[in-house]
């Protein structure tokens, strides 16, 4: 059986690498440092889940989220924001807008695995 495909998007390569290390034994992980790269990657294929930094240059996490929702292959794909932004109001607003989860940095491996498992099985 193939592993679920999880995309990690963060403009800081060390964050992508750290998250990929946490997930590589369980998931097929692909890392990107821009929203444009991830949108190009998913343009003609489905993925199982996207982990995306909220604060990004060029395209914010929310802009990428809206583009994923508009993509016919991934309109229902869970998107989890990984962010240093700890504003509780922002978190609730993003979840109300349809983001699957909102995990604050520094990222806990157990919290990350728990959230991914929840959203892949849901």
C-alpha positions in Angstrom: 0.0 0.0 0.0 1.4 3.4 -0.9 1.9 6.1 1.7 -0.4 9.2 1.8 1.1 12.2 -0.1 1.8 15.1 2.2 3.1 18.5 1.0 5.1 20.7 3.3 5.3 24.4 2.2 7.4 26.9 4.1 9.7 29.7 2.9 12.4 28.6 5.3 14.0 25.4 4.0 15.1 24.2 7.5 11.4 24.1 8.5 10.6 22.0 5.5 13.5 19.7 6.3 12.5 19.4 10.0 8.9 18.6 9.2 9.9 16.1 6.5 12.1 14.3 8.9 9.2 14.0 11.4 6.9 12.6 8.7 9.1 10.6 6.3 8.5 7.2 7.8 4.8 7.5 7.6 4.1 9.7 4.6 5.3 10.4 1.1 6.6 13.9 1.8 7.3 16.6 -0.8 8.6 20.0 0.3 8.3 23.4 -1.3 9.5 26.9 -0.4 6.8 28.9 -2.3 3.1 28.8 -2.9 3.7 29.0 -6.6 5.8 25.8 -6.5 3.1 23.9 -4.7 0.4 25.1 -7.0 2.4 23.9 -10.0 3.0 20.5 -8.3 -0.8 19.9 -7.7 -2.1 21.4 -11.0 -2.6 17.9 -12.4 -2.5 15.5 -9.5 -4.2 14.8 -6.2 -2.5 14.9 -2.9 -3.7 13.8 0.5 -2.8 16.7 2.7 -1.0 20.1 2.7 1.0 21.6 5.5 1.5 25.3 4.8 3.2 28.2 6.5 0.7 31.0 6.9 3.2 33.9 6.5 4.8 33.5 3.1 6.2 35.9 0.5 4.5 36.2 -2.9 1.4 34.2 -1.9 0.1 33.9 1.7 -1.0 30.6 3.2 -4.6 31.7 2.8 -4.1 32.6 -0.9 -2.6 29.2 -1.5 -5.5 27.6 0.5 -8.1 29.3 -1.7 -6.2 28.2 -4.8 -6.1 24.6 -3.6 -9.9 24.8 -3.0 -10.3 26.0 -6.6 -8.2 23.1 -7.9 -10.4 20.3 -9.3 -8.0 17.6 -8.1 -7.6 18.9 -4.5 -10.7 20.9 -3.7 -11.4 18.7 -0.6 -7.7 18.2 0.4 -7.1 19.0 4.1 -4.9 22.0 4.6 -3.2 22.6 7.9 -1.4 25.9 8.6 1.9 25.8 10.4 2.7 29.3 11.7 4.5 31.4 14.3 1.3 33.5 14.5 -0.3 32.7 17.8 -3.3 35.1 17.5 -6.3 33.0 18.7 -8.7 35.2 16.7 -6.7 34.6 13.5 -6.8 30.8 14.2 -10.5 30.8 14.7 -11.1 32.9 11.6 -9.0 30.5 9.5 -10.8 27.5 10.8 -14.2 29.2 10.2 -13.0 29.8 6.6 -12.4 26.0 6.1 -8.7 25.5 7.0 -8.4 22.0 8.6 -6.1 23.0 11.5 -3.7 25.6 12.7 -0.5 24.5 14.4 1.8 27.0 16.1 5.6 26.8 15.7 7.7 25.4 17.2 6.0 22.3 15.8 5.5 19.3 18.1 6.0 16.0 16.3 3.2 14.4 18.3 0.7 17.2 17.7 1.6 17.2 14.0 1.1 13.5 13.6 -2.1 13.6 15.6 -3.6 16.4 13.4 -2.6 14.7 10.2 -4.0 11.4 11.3 -7.3 13.1 12.3 -7.7 14.9 9.0 -6.6 12.0 6.8 -9.1 9.6 8.5 -11.9 12.2 8.6 
